Amino acid sequence: MRRSQPSLTLEVAPTPEAGRAADTVRYGVTASRKVGGAVQRNRAKRRLREAARKVLPLSALPGNDYVLVARQETLKRPFDALLADLARALEAAHARQRQQASGDGG
């Protein structure tokens, strides 16, 4: 499932059984050429990795894999706003997962 915010797109999928560990949360970071040249893409990925380091331990659910996709706004957004965007995306994705698990959303 995918959730977009101004500075990032978050993709969440259940961890495959083969990759599952007890309380491990896996995540990845990516940036396409739409973000900019190599320097801008690397900077965007560093910002997303740092945001993930701060937010995922508090909000991520074990049993899920997370992919953070950089957007052009990733480079311009103040870091506090970037953290808030990631937290909102996680909250929305987890709410959607709970809704699907209860059989309300399809």
C-alpha positions in Angstrom: 0.0 0.0 0.0 1.2 3.5 -0.8 0.8 6.7 1.1 2.0 10.1 -0.3 3.0 13.2 1.6 4.5 16.4 0.2 8.1 15.3 0.8 7.9 11.6 0.4 6.0 8.5 -0.7 5.8 5.6 1.7 5.2 2.1 0.5 4.4 -0.6 3.0 4.1 -4.4 2.4 4.1 -7.4 4.7 7.5 -8.9 5.2 7.8 -12.2 3.3 8.1 -15.2 5.7 11.6 -15.9 4.5 12.8 -12.5 5.6 10.9 -12.3 8.9 12.8 -12.0 12.2 11.3 -11.5 15.6 11.1 -7.8 16.1 13.0 -6.5 13.0 11.7 -3.7 10.9 13.2 -3.5 7.4 13.2 -0.4 5.3 14.7 0.9 2.1 15.2 4.3 0.5 15.2 5.3 -3.1 15.3 8.4 -5.3 14.6 8.5 -9.0 16.2 10.9 -11.5 13.0 13.1 -11.2 14.5 14.3 -7.9 17.6 15.6 -9.6 21.2 14.7 -10.4 23.3 12.3 -8.4 24.2 14.8 -5.7 20.6 15.8 -5.1 19.4 12.1 -5.1 22.1 11.2 -2.6 21.2 14.1 -0.4 17.5 13.2 -0.5 18.3 9.6 0.4 20.5 10.7 3.3 17.7 12.9 4.6 15.2 10.1 4.3 17.5 7.6 6.0 17.9 10.0 8.9 14.1 10.6 9.1 13.6 6.8 9.1 16.2 6.4 11.9 14.3 8.9 14.0 10.7 7.9 13.3 10.6 4.2 12.5 11.7 2.9 15.9 8.7 4.8 17.4 6.1 4.1 14.8 6.9 1.1 12.6 5.2 -2.3 13.1 7.3 -5.5 12.9 6.2 -7.7 10.1 6.2 -4.9 7.6 8.7 -3.7 5.0 8.9 0.0 4.4 10.2 1.8 1.3 10.7 5.6 1.4 10.6 7.2 -2.0 12.2 10.7 -2.3 10.3 13.5 -4.1 11.7 16.8 -5.2 10.2 18.4 -2.1 12.4 16.1 0.0 15.3 18.4 -0.6 13.4 21.6 0.2 11.3 20.7 3.1 12.5 21.6 6.6 13.6 18.5 8.5 10.9 18.8 11.2 8.3 18.8 8.4 9.9 15.9 6.8 9.7 13.9 10.1 6.0 14.9 10.4 5.3 13.8 6.8 6.8 10.4 7.5 4.9 10.0 10.8 1.6 10.9 9.0 2.3 8.5 6.2 3.0 5.7 8.7 -0.1 6.5 10.7 -2.3 6.5 7.5 -0.7 3.2 6.2 -1.2 1.5 9.6 -4.8 2.7 9.8 -5.5 1.3 6.3 -3.9 -2.0 7.3 -6.1 -2.2 10.4 -9.2 -1.4 8.3 -8.3 -4.1 5.8 -7.6 -6.6 8.6 -11.0 -6.0 10.1 -12.7 -6.6 6.7 -14.0 -3.1 6.2 -11.8 -2.0 3.3 -11.2 -3.7 0.1 
